[in-house]
């Protein structure tokens, strides 16, 4: 990969000209920072991504992890070397509190840094991504002793972390989990059970792996209300707090995926008996927080991971788009329409209108998705640091309702961008000579990862738009309408796009009321994936209008590209939602009435 995986200019525009991230330095938490420190850490991330992550992206894809004769995971050495560089640079600790050894950067800046790594190498970047989320959960809900013992080594880059939710017969259906934590006299628990699809679940990249495991105690009520969360390390500590005795967590197998191959994906057995600490059966675990509150705590990590998945999907789509643009500028084939002289040299394929259409479609998707990811990240900063209670409350509501969209919209349309990048490359696109075929394979996981597309649709329509009497939805729609008013005052194309957005906002409100107005939850949620896609497109249209207003009438190719991409999204993409809202308004029962025997 020779093309930079992201556009530094686009990141600067989104962070500084649109989101005004520099204004966060006026808050106490970020007072030691400035535009200069933000730029420095972004530059460092881009350098590490280019020199240490992108350079082994293909090797990690072609040489998958495997288990040696002793049951240890073997990875190509470049993965560990890259992660060591990242840790030594302090970027693992970018957003954590200074008292924990962190840099105390805004989440928005840290997310932009991470996106560089994800665009350069999706698989290697997954290890620190999971570690960040793991340590954040521990820092938020652990005791001071647990934070010092388990979170700080993760923040320092010495330990890695996972979240262990799914089981072989219970993927997204967490209420059916059977892994059990048995209480012991010393206050610890012994866990028995099996976890499946655990990314980063075993490797030799660090001194230890801290698993956060959802399980139920023997007296727990059925369903999700009976789940507790446990800290289960791969290695138990000795009296000095150093990894010493192997815990009874066994790697039972590695899953082999079509993409993202360099990230180990594991089947783990807890309490198999291969290792029996202290002679007792079961993996030693430490209760995190209160019993039966595990899912509440885990959502802290899951929601962060969902935004991370959206960022990963964005990054992969963006990397493919960047390579497609470069390829289209140098690949010569065909002649301009109307040119009849066969002696005329072929033109670069970017001269063909249909190729420009495909590039513009990719640009609209990936730059819109990046805006969505960074906007959601700034909401996290607002939630944590706003001095006004109302501002913090609003940030929480907006983050709640946007999280399923931030996870799913980039996962769907970033993948579409990768598909188009292959198409631009023509026959070369599906060969291994170019990176775009790997980008597509790597990205295909994301519509499933951390809650599938269907799960996110149910979450959005079934929970987020109805919570607090619809307060989050009304707040989101109000933010969109405020942008419409700003666009109206500008006039011209922006005002026309604002009028289109206003109509779409009203469609969201009317359709939501119609779906829930029937008193039939099954009917309301039957087509929730369509609702997710339609609302997601309206949200991204809003963010494109925001970008259009930030670009204003400034001169230069970059700003003209923003204005043209906004016009494309409103002319080509937003109208697609009309048919989706029509379908939802019809209260279509096709999927409800379809019987299994008819397939």
KABELWO-V451583 format. One record per pair of residues at least 4 apart in sequence whose ideal C-beta (glycine too) atoms are under 6 Angstrom apart, sorted by the first residue. I is the first residue (numbers start at 1). J is the second residue. D is the distance in Angstrom with one decimal. If there is no record, write none. Layout:
i;j;d
I;J;D
I;J;D
This chain:
i;j;d
1;54;4.7
1;435;5.5
3;322;5.0
3;323;5.3
3;326;5.1
5;119;3.4
5;120;5.0
5;319;4.2
6;116;5.9
6;119;5.1
6;318;5.7
9;558;5.7
11;15;5.9
11;112;5.6
12;16;5.6
13;17;4.8
14;18;5.2
14;371;5.9
14;374;5.4
15;19;5.7
15;21;4.6
17;550;5.2
18;550;4.2
19;378;5.5
21;108;5.5
22;35;4.9
24;30;4.9
24;106;5.1
25;30;5.1
25;33;5.2
25;34;5.8
27;385;4.8
29;385;5.0
30;106;5.8
33;37;4.6
38;109;5.2
41;113;6.0
44;89;6.0
45;113;3.8
45;116;4.4
46;116;5.1
47;51;5.9
48;52;5.1
48;85;5.9
49;53;4.8
49;116;4.2
49;117;5.0
49;120;3.8
50;54;5.5
52;82;4.2
52;85;5.0
53;82;5.4
53;117;5.5
53;120;3.9
53;121;3.9
53;124;5.6
54;120;3.9
56;60;5.4
56;78;3.6
57;121;4.5
59;63;5.9
59;76;5.5
60;76;5.9
60;123;5.2
60;262;3.1
61;261;5.2
61;438;5.4
63;76;5.2
64;261;4.8
65;73;5.4
65;75;5.2
65;254;6.0
65;264;4.8
66;74;5.4
67;71;5.7
68;72;5.2
68;74;5.4
71;251;5.9
73;202;5.2
73;203;4.6
73;264;5.6
75;79;4.9
79;124;5.2
80;205;5.1
82;124;5.6
83;205;6.0
86;91;5.2
87;92;5.2
87;157;2.6
92;128;5.7
92;157;4.3
93;101;5.5
93;102;4.2
93;103;5.8
93;155;4.8
94;103;5.1
94;105;4.8
94;110;4.2
95;105;5.3
95;107;5.3
95;110;4.1
96;100;4.9
96;102;2.7
96;155;5.2
97;102;5.3
98;102;5.9
98;104;5.0
100;152;5.9
100;155;5.5
101;155;5.4
101;156;6.0
105;109;4.8
105;110;5.1
106;381;4.8
107;111;5.9
107;377;5.0
107;380;4.4
107;381;5.1
108;374;5.8
108;377;4.4
108;378;4.6
108;381;5.6
111;377;4.1
115;311;5.2
115;315;5.0
117;125;4.1
118;122;5.8
118;125;4.6
118;312;4.8
118;315;3.8
119;315;3.7
119;318;5.8
119;319;4.5
121;125;5.8
122;260;5.5
122;312;6.0
122;316;5.9
122;442;4.5
123;260;5.0
123;262;3.1
123;263;4.5
124;262;5.9
125;129;5.9
126;263;4.3
127;160;5.9
127;200;5.4
129;308;5.1
130;161;5.9
130;162;5.8
130;200;5.0
131;154;5.1
131;160;5.0
131;161;4.7
133;301;4.6
133;304;4.5
133;305;5.0
134;161;2.7
134;212;6.0
135;151;4.6
135;154;4.1
135;155;5.2
137;300;4.9
137;301;4.2
138;142;4.4
138;147;5.9
138;150;5.7
138;151;3.8
139;147;5.6
139;151;5.2
140;300;5.7
141;288;5.9
141;289;4.8
141;297;4.9
142;146;3.5
142;147;4.7
142;288;6.0
146;150;5.6
147;151;4.6
148;152;5.5
150;210;5.1
150;231;5.7
153;158;4.6
153;159;4.0
154;159;4.6
154;161;5.2
158;206;5.7
158;207;5.0
159;206;5.3
159;208;4.5
159;210;5.7
160;206;4.8
160;209;5.1
161;210;4.5
162;198;5.5
162;200;5.2
162;201;5.5
162;211;5.1
163;212;5.0
163;301;5.2
164;195;4.2
164;198;5.2
164;211;5.0
164;213;4.4
165;214;5.2
166;171;5.0
166;196;5.2
166;197;4.8
167;177;5.7
167;194;5.9
167;196;5.7
168;196;4.7
170;176;4.1
170;177;5.3
172;455;5.2
174;224;5.5
175;223;4.1
175;224;4.5
177;214;6.0
178;193;5.9
179;193;2.8
179;215;4.1
180;192;5.6
180;215;5.8
180;216;5.9
181;189;3.9
181;191;5.0
181;215;4.5
181;217;5.5
181;230;5.5
181;285;5.6
182;190;4.7
183;189;5.7
184;188;4.9
188;284;5.5
189;230;6.0
189;285;4.4
190;282;2.8
191;215;5.7
191;232;5.9
191;270;4.4
191;271;5.9
191;282;5.7
191;283;4.5
191;285;4.7
192;270;5.9
192;271;3.5
192;282;5.2
193;270;5.3
194;269;5.4
195;268;4.7
196;267;5.4
198;266;4.8
198;268;5.5
199;263;5.5
199;265;5.6
201;266;3.2
201;268;5.2
202;251;4.3
202;266;5.3
203;264;5.3
207;243;5.5
208;233;5.6
208;234;5.6
208;235;4.8
208;243;4.9
209;234;4.2
210;233;5.3
211;232;4.5
213;230;4.8
213;232;4.8
214;227;5.2
214;294;5.2
214;298;5.9
215;230;5.9
216;220;4.0
216;226;4.7
216;227;5.8
217;228;5.9
217;291;6.0
220;226;3.2
221;225;5.4
221;226;4.3
222;226;6.0
224;295;5.0
226;292;5.8
227;294;4.0
227;295;4.9
228;291;4.8
228;292;5.8
228;294;4.3
229;288;4.5
229;294;3.6
229;297;4.8
229;298;5.8
230;285;3.6
231;286;4.4
231;288;5.5
232;283;5.4
232;285;4.4
233;247;5.8
234;247;6.0
234;249;5.6
235;243;3.6
236;245;4.6
236;247;5.2
236;277;5.9
236;284;5.9
237;241;5.1
238;242;5.5
238;244;3.8
245;277;5.5
246;275;4.6
247;277;6.0
247;283;5.2
247;284;5.6
248;271;5.4
248;275;4.4
248;276;6.0
248;283;4.2
249;268;6.0
249;270;5.8
249;283;5.1
250;269;4.5
250;272;4.5
250;274;4.9
251;266;5.9
252;267;4.4
252;269;4.9
253;267;4.4
255;265;4.2
258;441;5.0
259;441;3.3
259;442;3.9
259;444;5.7
259;445;6.0
260;442;4.9
260;445;5.4
270;283;4.3
271;281;5.8
271;282;4.0
271;283;5.3
277;284;5.3
289;293;5.5
289;297;5.4
294;298;5.9
298;302;5.7
299;303;5.6
301;305;6.0
303;403;5.3
305;450;5.0
306;403;5.6
306;407;3.9
306;450;4.9
307;376;5.5
307;406;5.3
309;407;5.4
309;446;5.4
309;449;5.1
309;450;4.8
310;373;5.3
310;406;4.4
310;407;4.8
310;410;4.4
311;373;4.7
313;410;4.1
313;411;4.3
313;414;3.9
313;443;5.7
313;446;4.2
314;318;5.9
314;369;4.1
314;370;5.2
314;373;5.5
314;410;4.4
314;414;5.3
316;439;4.9
316;442;5.6
316;443;4.3
317;366;4.5
317;414;3.0
317;417;3.7
317;418;5.7
318;366;4.3
319;439;5.8
320;417;6.0
320;418;4.5
320;421;3.6
320;436;5.0
320;439;4.3
321;362;4.1
321;366;5.0
321;417;5.5
323;436;5.9
324;421;4.1
324;424;4.2
325;359;5.8
327;331;5.4
327;425;5.7
328;349;5.1
328;350;3.9
328;355;5.5
328;424;5.6
329;348;5.5
329;350;5.3
331;349;5.0
332;346;4.1
332;348;5.6
333;346;5.4
333;349;5.5
334;346;5.9
335;339;4.2
335;344;5.5
336;347;5.8
339;344;5.4
347;351;4.2
349;355;4.9
350;355;5.7
358;420;4.7
358;424;5.5
360;568;5.2
361;420;5.9
362;366;6.0
362;417;4.3
362;420;5.2
363;367;5.7
363;565;5.1
364;368;5.8
364;565;5.1
364;568;5.2
364;569;4.7
365;413;4.2
365;417;4.6
366;417;5.3
368;540;4.3
368;544;5.6
369;410;3.8
369;414;5.7
371;375;6.0
371;543;4.3
372;406;5.5
372;543;5.9
376;402;5.3
376;406;4.5
379;395;4.8
379;398;5.4
379;399;4.3
381;385;5.8
382;386;4.9
382;395;3.7
383;392;5.7
383;395;4.1
383;396;5.2
386;391;3.8
386;392;4.6
394;475;6.0
397;472;4.2
397;475;5.2
398;402;5.8
400;464;5.7
400;472;5.6
401;464;4.5
401;472;4.0
401;476;5.5
402;406;5.4
404;408;6.0
404;456;3.9
404;459;4.7
404;460;4.4
405;409;5.2
405;536;4.7
405;539;5.6
407;456;5.7
408;453;5.5
408;456;4.3
408;532;5.9
409;536;3.9
410;414;4.6
411;446;3.9
411;447;4.5
414;443;5.9
415;443;4.8
418;439;4.9
418;440;4.1
418;443;5.2
421;436;4.4
422;429;3.5
422;430;5.9
422;436;5.1
425;429;3.2
425;434;5.6
425;436;5.6
428;433;5.9
428;434;5.4
429;436;5.4
430;437;5.3
435;439;6.0
438;442;6.0
445;449;5.1
447;453;5.0
448;452;5.0
451;455;4.1
451;456;5.6
453;529;5.9
454;529;5.5
456;532;5.9
457;528;3.7
457;529;4.0
457;532;3.8
458;462;4.7
458;528;5.2
459;463;5.4
460;464;5.1
460;532;5.2
461;465;5.9
461;528;4.3
461;531;4.8
462;525;5.4
464;472;5.9
465;473;4.4
465;512;5.7
470;474;5.7
477;505;5.2
480;505;5.1
480;542;4.7
483;542;6.0
483;545;5.6
483;546;5.8
484;498;4.1
484;501;5.5
484;502;4.9
486;549;6.0
487;494;4.3
487;495;5.4
487;498;3.3
487;545;5.9
488;495;5.1
488;498;5.4
490;494;4.5
491;495;4.9
494;548;5.6
497;545;5.3
497;570;4.7
500;570;5.6
501;541;5.8
501;542;6.0
501;545;5.9
504;538;4.5
507;511;5.8
507;581;4.6
508;535;5.8
511;581;5.1
511;584;5.0
511;585;5.7
513;517;5.5
514;585;5.6
515;524;4.4
516;524;5.4
518;523;5.7
521;525;6.0
526;591;5.4
526;592;4.9
527;584;5.9
530;580;5.2
531;584;6.0
532;536;5.9
534;577;4.5
534;580;4.0
534;581;5.8
537;577;5.0
541;569;5.8
541;574;4.6
544;566;4.5
544;569;4.6
547;562;5.5
548;566;4.0
551;559;4.5
551;562;4.3
551;563;5.8
554;559;4.4
567;571;5.8
568;572;5.4
569;573;4.6
570;574;5.1
577;581;5.9
583;588;5.7
589;593;4.9
